[in-house]
Amino acid sequence: MKSLKIALAVAALAFAAVPALAHHNANAQYDNSKETSAVGTLMEVRDIAPHAQWKVTVTNPTTKAQTSWLFEAMGNNALRRLGIAVKTDFRPGQQYTFFYTPARDGSNMGFITGVTINGKKFQIVKF
């Protein structure tokens, strides 16, 4: 009986740890000592836990070359608490200024620290 209780306890701990594996530390993937910005056209917002993902097309102002970016942000509930109405403030096809910390590996990814909507900058997170 005692070994059954131990086995159940171990199984419960293993299942409880599964959601933690999906979450990652922003400091590990993004260089939070640097912040940069880009003006881009929002293509899609995916409200997935633990961080929303935003697909953005950024046009280089000099070369006019377009690149696809994937930004991560706080979840939509956290953004709403900051006064951002995700479903109405963000519309695919519209341009926004994104402030972000870049990916450590140099890929076209970033963690959003702020965004300008209709001329107003919202500070989302500060590292």
C-alpha positions as CSV (number, residue, x, y, z in Angstrom):
1,M,0.0,0.0,0.0
2,K,2.8,2.4,0.9
3,S,4.5,1.8,-2.5
4,L,1.2,2.5,-4.3
5,K,1.0,5.9,-2.4
6,I,4.6,6.7,-3.4
7,A,3.9,5.8,-7.0
8,L,0.8,8.0,-7.1
9,A,2.6,10.9,-5.6
10,V,5.5,10.6,-8.1
11,A,2.9,10.4,-11.0
12,A,1.1,13.5,-9.7
13,L,4.3,15.5,-9.5
14,A,5.3,14.4,-13.0
15,F,1.9,15.5,-14.4
16,A,2.1,18.8,-12.5
17,A,5.5,19.6,-14.1
18,V,4.3,19.2,-17.7
19,P,2.9,22.8,-18.0
20,A,6.1,24.2,-16.6
21,L,8.1,22.6,-19.4
22,A,6.1,24.6,-22.0
23,H,7.0,27.9,-20.3
24,H,10.4,29.4,-20.8
25,N,12.4,32.1,-19.3
26,A,12.4,35.3,-21.4
27,N,16.0,36.0,-20.3
28,A,17.2,32.7,-21.8
29,Q,15.7,33.4,-25.3
30,Y,15.8,37.2,-25.5
31,D,18.6,39.7,-24.8
32,N,16.7,41.8,-22.2
33,S,19.6,44.1,-21.8
34,K,18.8,45.6,-25.3
35,E,15.6,47.1,-26.5
36,T,14.9,48.2,-30.1
37,S,11.9,49.1,-32.1
38,A,10.4,48.3,-35.5
39,V,7.4,49.6,-37.4
40,G,5.5,46.7,-38.8
41,T,2.2,45.5,-40.2
42,L,0.4,43.1,-37.9
43,M,-0.5,39.9,-39.7
44,E,-1.9,37.7,-36.9
45,V,-2.3,37.6,-33.1
46,R,-2.3,34.1,-31.6
47,D,-3.7,34.1,-28.0
48,I,-1.8,31.0,-26.7
49,A,-0.5,30.4,-23.3
50,P,1.7,31.4,-21.7
51,H,2.6,34.2,-24.1
52,A,0.6,35.6,-27.0
53,Q,2.4,35.4,-30.4
54,W,2.2,38.2,-32.9
55,K,3.2,37.7,-36.6
56,V,4.4,41.0,-38.0
57,T,5.8,42.0,-41.4
58,V,8.5,44.6,-41.0
59,T,9.7,46.7,-44.0
60,N,13.2,48.0,-44.0
61,P,12.9,51.8,-44.6
62,T,16.1,51.9,-46.6
63,T,16.0,48.8,-48.8
64,K,12.2,48.3,-48.7
65,A,12.8,44.6,-48.1
66,Q,10.1,42.9,-46.1
67,T,10.9,40.4,-43.4
68,S,8.5,38.3,-41.2
69,W,8.9,38.5,-37.5
70,L,7.4,36.6,-34.6
71,F,7.0,38.5,-31.4
72,E,6.0,37.2,-28.1
73,A,4.0,39.2,-25.6
74,M,2.2,38.9,-22.3
75,G,-1.0,37.0,-22.6
76,N,-4.2,38.9,-23.7
77,N,-5.6,39.0,-20.1
78,A,-2.4,40.8,-18.9
79,L,-2.6,43.2,-21.9
80,R,-6.3,44.0,-21.1
81,R,-5.3,44.9,-17.5
82,L,-2.9,47.5,-19.0
83,G,-5.7,49.1,-20.9
84,I,-5.1,47.4,-24.2
85,A,-8.3,46.1,-25.9
86,V,-6.6,43.3,-27.8
87,K,-9.6,42.4,-30.0
88,T,-10.3,46.0,-31.1
89,D,-6.9,47.8,-30.7
90,F,-5.0,45.3,-32.9
91,R,-6.3,44.7,-36.4
92,P,-4.4,42.6,-39.0
93,G,-3.2,44.9,-41.8
94,Q,-2.6,47.9,-39.6
95,Q,0.8,49.3,-38.8
96,Y,2.1,49.6,-35.2
97,T,5.4,50.5,-33.6
98,F,6.7,47.6,-31.6
99,F,9.4,47.9,-28.9
100,Y,11.1,44.6,-28.1
101,T,14.1,42.8,-26.8
102,P,15.7,40.8,-29.6
103,A,16.3,37.1,-29.8
104,R,19.7,36.0,-28.5
105,D,20.3,33.8,-31.6
106,G,19.8,36.7,-34.1
107,S,16.5,35.3,-35.5
108,N,13.6,37.5,-36.4
109,M,12.0,37.1,-33.0
110,G,11.5,39.4,-30.1
111,F,9.7,39.8,-26.8
112,I,7.4,42.9,-26.9
113,T,8.1,45.4,-24.2
114,G,5.9,48.1,-25.5
115,V,3.7,49.1,-28.5
116,T,2.3,52.3,-29.9
117,I,-1.4,52.3,-30.7
118,N,-3.0,55.3,-32.3
119,G,-0.1,57.5,-31.3
120,K,-0.1,56.3,-27.6
121,K,2.8,54.2,-26.3
122,F,1.9,51.4,-23.9
123,Q,4.8,50.1,-21.8
124,I,4.0,46.4,-21.4
125,V,7.0,45.2,-19.5
126,K,10.3,46.7,-18.3
127,F,13.4,44.6,-17.9
